[in-house]
């Protein structure tokens, strides 16, 4: 019950998961998790990254502005941990699906949403996430062969959700 999508192109997986979450929420699905919103503020800077906490009105900024010459990681670990705490609390409501914007470097290294994903799976809550090529080996090692690739297509993602979550929606 661990699905993942890999999509080429900047922000493509973010938009796919965000659009899917909007569709599912509009149909009354009880969701937990986060989807990433990339906000372009200035043409000479990278976008601001925010996580929308599903089922809540929370937006959590997870990027830091390190200046135009910076080449370091822009991830704000305190913002990420705030979002993790909100999502972990939401698991108490027994959602039909947990959507995590990505299994990234933080998760590969044992931080971020890694433990939340593990808890959801232990409680039989299906999980859907995105994975980049750079983090695929770490994700596959974490999943222990249980992960299922889902085509980066809105219809295929919906089919996976319908098939995987049908018993929880019953």
URDAJO-V659922 format. One record per residue. N is the residue number from 1. PHI is phi in radians with two decimals (* if undefined). OMEGA is omega in radians with two decimals (NA if undefined). BURIAL is I if it has 24 or more other ideal C-beta (glycine too) atoms within 12 Angstrom, else O. Layout:
N;PHI;OMEGA;BURIAL / N;PHI;OMEGA;BURIAL
//
This chain:
1;*;3.11;I / 2;-2.11;3.14;I / 3;-1.79;3.08;I / 4;-2.47;3.12;I / 5;-2.13;3.03;I / 6;-2.15;-3.12;I / 7;-2.29;3.11;I / 8;-1.44;3.09;O / 9;1.87;-3.09;O / 10;-1.10;3.06;O / 11;1.42;-3.09;I / 12;-1.11;3.13;O / 13;-1.12;3.10;I / 14;-1.02;-3.12;I / 15;-1.18;3.12;I / 16;-1.04;-3.12;I / 17;-1.19;3.12;I / 18;-1.14;3.12;I / 19;-1.11;3.10;I / 20;-1.07;-3.14;I / 21;-1.07;3.10;I / 22;-1.07;3.14;O / 23;-1.06;-3.10;O / 24;-1.15;3.13;I / 25;-1.10;3.13;I / 26;-1.11;3.11;O / 27;-1.67;3.04;O / 28;1.49;3.12;O / 29;-1.19;3.00;I / 30;-1.37;-3.07;I / 31;-2.00;2.93;I / 32;-2.30;3.07;I / 33;2.17;-3.12;I / 34;-2.47;2.94;I / 35;-2.17;-3.06;I / 36;-1.66;3.04;I / 37;-1.95;3.13;I / 38;-1.83;-3.02;I / 39;-1.93;3.10;O / 40;-1.42;-3.13;O / 41;-1.91;-3.12;O / 42;-2.48;-3.11;O / 43;-1.19;-3.10;O / 44;-1.67;-3.12;O / 45;-2.28;3.02;O / 46;-1.21;-3.10;I / 47;-1.16;2.96;O / 48;-1.47;3.13;O / 49;-1.88;3.09;I / 50;-2.23;3.05;I / 51;-1.84;3.01;I / 52;-1.60;3.13;I / 53;-1.39;-3.05;I / 54;-1.13;-3.14;I / 55;1.39;-3.13;I / 56;-2.39;3.10;O / 57;-1.65;-3.09;O / 58;-1.37;2.90;O / 59;-2.06;-3.10;O / 60;-2.09;3.10;I / 61;-1.27;3.13;I / 62;-2.06;3.09;I / 63;-2.00;3.09;I / 64;-2.02;3.03;O / 65;-1.56;-3.11;O / 66;-1.68;3.13;O / 67;1.72;-3.02;O / 68;-1.20;-3.10;O / 69;-1.64;-3.07;O / 70;-1.20;3.07;O / 71;-2.11;-3.11;O / 72;-1.37;3.13;O / 73;-1.18;-3.12;O / 74;-1.55;-3.10;I / 75;-1.11;3.07;I / 76;-1.61;-3.07;I / 77;-1.08;3.14;O / 78;-1.23;3.06;O / 79;-1.13;3.12;I / 80;-1.07;-3.13;I / 81;-1.16;3.06;O / 82;-1.09;3.12;O / 83;-1.09;3.11;I / 84;-1.02;3.14;I / 85;-1.08;3.12;O / 86;-1.14;-3.14;I / 87;-1.23;3.13;I / 88;-1.06;3.10;I / 89;-1.11;-3.13;O / 90;-1.18;3.11;I / 91;-1.14;3.12;I / 92;-1.09;-3.14;O / 93;-1.49;3.10;O / 94;0.96;-3.12;O / 95;-1.18;3.07;I / 96;-1.34;-3.05;I / 97;-2.71;2.98;I / 98;-1.89;3.06;I / 99;-1.92;3.09;I / 100;-2.09;-3.02;I / 101;-0.89;3.07;I / 102;-2.88;2.94;I / 103;-1.71;-3.01;I / 104;-1.86;-3.10;I / 105;-1.03;3.12;I / 106;-1.04;-3.13;I / 107;-1.20;3.10;I / 108;-1.01;-3.12;I / 109;-1.48;3.05;O / 110;1.66;-3.12;O / 111;-2.02;3.07;O / 112;1.06;-3.07;I / 113;-1.50;-3.06;I / 114;-0.96;-3.11;I / 115;-1.24;3.09;O / 116;-1.13;3.09;I / 117;-1.06;3.12;I / 118;-1.05;3.12;I / 119;-1.10;3.14;I / 120;-1.02;3.14;I / 121;-1.09;3.11;I / 122;-1.12;3.13;O / 123;-1.68;3.13;O / 124;1.07;3.03;O / 125;-1.64;3.10;I / 126;-1.06;-3.11;I / 127;-2.21;3.05;I / 128;-2.20;-3.12;I / 129;-2.52;3.03;I / 130;-1.99;-3.14;I / 131;-2.39;3.06;I / 132;-1.55;3.09;I / 133;-1.01;-3.11;O / 134;-1.12;-3.09;O / 135;-1.87;-3.06;I / 136;-1.05;-3.11;I / 137;-1.08;3.09;O / 138;-1.12;3.11;I / 139;-1.14;-3.13;I / 140;-1.12;3.07;O / 141;-1.12;3.10;O / 142;-1.06;-3.03;I / 143;-1.31;3.10;I / 144;1.02;3.11;O / 145;1.46;-3.10;O / 146;-1.62;-3.07;O / 147;-1.40;3.13;I / 148;-2.11;3.10;I / 149;-1.26;3.09;I / 150;-2.11;-3.12;I / 151;-1.03;-3.13;O / 152;-1.33;-3.07;I / 153;-2.44;-3.07;O / 154;-0.96;-3.13;I / 155;-1.16;3.14;O / 156;-1.16;3.10;O / 157;-1.09;3.13;I / 158;-1.13;3.10;I / 159;-1.05;3.12;O / 160;-1.08;3.14;I / 161;-1.07;-3.13;I / 162;-1.04;-3.11;I / 163;-1.21;-3.05;O / 164;-1.37;-3.00;I / 165;-1.79;-3.05;I / 166;-0.95;-3.11;O / 167;-1.14;-3.12;O / 168;-1.33;-3.13;I / 169;-1.59;-3.05;O / 170;-0.58;NA;O
//
